[in-house]
């Protein structure tokens, strides 16, 4: 397992980075969780929102230390089937490693958070891959269309979210590491058939992790 100092260094670099001009950095440095750092599951969403990890230091947790609703609660329903949870109160479950394609908040574009630009995603690429190499997960789960398409494109895969959604469990190589990639709608997205997709993918991951 990678040494904690390696994770600490990555987190410090992420927290202090000011390469991008039109993003808003986190107020709190990410919290280092020993169990998550050796997790078989790595979750990756698009980018932090205004609150959540920016203020708490923990993905899917608000500044008061509670799991975020509705997305965190929906996601947790399926993670718990695999023995994992992002809920700080769920002590008997392991925490998966959680991160984002982009590590800073993009601000709002109307009512929604702005999608990261290609330059912003490129600036964060070394850290994304470094996290994967340090954790050495068996499974990578991409959450949502923007995260899925932008992460995949940065890896040279330009298929649409719909295409990737129908090709679950494909292997991706990061250095000497092979990871199985799964794709899910974002937990907060009003996606048709979302619960069915989550259950199907959860069952597939359960087989891989046996």
ABEGO torsion letter per residue (X at the ends): XBBAAAAAAAAAAAAABAABAABBBBABBBBBBAAAAABABBBBBABBBABEAAAAGBBGBBAAGBBBOAAAAAAAAAAAAAGBBABAABAABBBBBBBBABABBAEBBEABBBBBBAAAAAAAAAAAAAAAAAAGBABBBBBEAAAAAAAAAAAGBABBAAAAAABBGBBBBBEABBBBBBBBBBAABBBBGAAAAAAAAAAAAAAAAX
